[in-house]
Amino acid sequence: PNRVIEYIANNYMNAQMMIATIADELQLHPTYLSRVFKETTGVGLQEYIVKYRINIAKKLLIENSDMSVDHIAHKVGYESIHTFIRNFKKYENQTPTQYRKSNK
């Protein structure tokens, strides 16, 4: 999983990055990659990608108070602000704006 984690760290901002992209890059079958990643880390690969992006977004929300939520969403690899907010809320139990306000 180290190569996968490294790939995600270097490419999280690319909205086109998904399990199939990573599998292609590492010359593995997507199903195999997902299974081995989950067996090794205890976290599903898609969930890991989402959490990774959310963690970067959390830092940006606090460190860059003048940067819009929309801009941050794009910066961490989301084409859709709605998907970003939905995922953020799922893992943080609050919207990005609420998170920013509560962590000033």
C-alpha positions as CSV (number, residue, x, y, z in Angstrom):
1,P,0.0,0.0,0.0
2,N,2.9,2.4,0.3
3,R,3.1,3.0,-3.4
4,V,-0.7,3.6,-3.5
5,I,-0.5,6.0,-0.6
6,E,2.4,7.8,-2.2
7,Y,0.5,8.0,-5.5
8,I,-2.5,9.5,-3.7
9,A,-0.4,12.0,-1.9
10,N,1.1,13.2,-5.2
11,N,-2.2,13.2,-7.2
12,Y,-5.0,13.9,-4.8
13,M,-5.7,17.3,-6.5
14,N,-6.5,15.5,-9.8
15,A,-10.2,15.1,-10.0
16,Q,-9.8,12.3,-12.5
17,M,-7.9,10.1,-10.0
18,M,-9.8,7.1,-9.1
19,I,-9.2,3.5,-8.3
20,A,-8.9,2.5,-12.0
21,T,-6.4,5.3,-12.6
22,I,-4.2,4.1,-9.7
23,A,-4.5,0.5,-10.8
24,D,-3.4,1.4,-14.3
25,E,-0.5,3.4,-12.9
26,L,0.7,0.5,-10.8
27,Q,-0.2,-2.1,-13.4
28,L,-2.7,-4.0,-11.2
29,H,-6.3,-5.0,-11.6
30,P,-8.6,-2.5,-9.8
31,T,-10.4,-5.2,-7.9
32,Y,-7.2,-6.7,-6.7
33,L,-5.8,-3.4,-5.8
34,S,-8.9,-2.5,-3.7
35,R,-8.9,-5.8,-1.9
36,V,-5.2,-5.8,-1.0
37,F,-5.4,-2.2,0.1
38,K,-8.3,-2.9,2.4
39,E,-6.8,-6.1,3.8
40,T,-3.5,-4.3,4.5
41,T,-4.8,-0.9,5.9
42,G,-8.3,-1.8,7.1
43,V,-9.7,1.1,5.0
44,G,-11.3,0.9,1.6
45,L,-9.3,2.6,-1.1
46,Q,-12.1,5.0,-2.2
47,E,-12.7,5.9,1.5
48,Y,-9.0,6.5,1.9
49,I,-8.9,8.9,-1.1
50,V,-11.9,10.9,0.2
51,K,-10.5,11.1,3.8
52,Y,-7.1,12.2,2.4
53,R,-8.7,15.0,0.4
54,I,-10.9,16.1,3.3
55,N,-7.9,16.3,5.6
56,I,-6.0,18.5,3.2
57,A,-9.2,20.6,2.8
58,K,-9.4,21.0,6.6
59,K,-5.9,22.5,6.7
60,L,-6.7,24.8,3.8
61,L,-10.0,26.0,5.5
62,I,-8.1,27.0,8.6
63,E,-4.9,28.3,7.1
64,N,-6.4,30.2,4.1
65,S,-9.5,32.0,5.5
66,D,-9.7,34.1,2.4
67,M,-9.9,31.1,0.0
68,S,-13.4,30.2,-0.9
69,V,-14.8,26.8,-0.1
70,D,-15.4,26.3,-3.9
71,H,-11.7,27.0,-4.6
72,I,-10.6,24.6,-1.8
73,A,-12.9,21.9,-3.2
74,H,-11.3,22.2,-6.7
75,K,-7.8,22.4,-5.1
76,V,-8.3,19.0,-3.4
77,G,-9.6,17.2,-6.5
78,Y,-13.4,17.8,-6.5
79,E,-15.1,19.0,-9.7
80,S,-18.4,19.3,-7.8
81,I,-18.8,21.5,-4.8
82,H,-21.9,19.5,-3.8
83,T,-20.0,16.3,-3.7
84,F,-17.2,17.9,-1.7
85,I,-19.7,19.3,0.9
86,R,-21.5,16.0,1.1
87,N,-18.3,14.1,1.7
88,F,-17.0,16.7,4.1
89,K,-20.2,16.6,6.1
90,K,-20.2,12.7,6.1
91,Y,-16.7,12.6,7.8
92,E,-16.7,15.8,9.8
93,N,-20.4,16.1,10.8
94,Q,-20.5,19.7,9.7
95,T,-20.1,21.7,6.4
96,P,-16.7,23.2,5.4
97,T,-18.0,26.7,6.3
98,Q,-19.1,25.5,9.8
99,Y,-15.7,23.8,10.2
100,R,-13.9,26.9,9.3
101,K,-15.9,29.0,11.7
102,S,-15.5,26.6,14.6
103,N,-11.7,26.4,14.1
104,K,-10.9,30.1,13.9
